[in-house]
Amino acid sequence: MAKSRLFVAWRVPEPAASALHELGARVRASLESAGGRARWEDAAKLHATLHFLGDVDDSLVPALSSALAAATAEDAAFGVTFGGAGQFPERGKPRVVFAAVATGAADFVRLAESVARALVIAGAPKPDKP
């Protein structure tokens, strides 16, 4: 059976995505002028991961999608601001650089909890990594 590596994400909306992408371009230019290098994502790919599923049978995708749509249909919109930055892993050579959520973090946690409950009810497998 075919599998896909899946995660549930919140896409960073405009104009925040463009602003974060511009900030990343300035960081990249500074890094490159110091002899470093990095690969940067397009603004359209900027997101916050709410839940990592891992490798999932493609046959489960319709049920998982329906469960997510139902679980999030009643969620109220919330505001988010970004402030600060970090990296994964915390020590050593960074693989991911991220913008930290300054306000709206509690709303993200509630949304992620709704997503996790819906996925469990829909029969999602446990992820193959934390």
Buried (B, 14 or more C-beta within 10 A) or exposed (E): EEEEEBEBBBEBEEEBBBBBBEEBEEBBEEBEEEEEEEEEEEBEEBBBEBBBBBEBEEEBEEBBEEBBEEBBEEEEEEEBEBEEEEEEEEEEEEEEBBBEBEEBEEBBEEBBEBBBEBBEEBEBBEBEEE
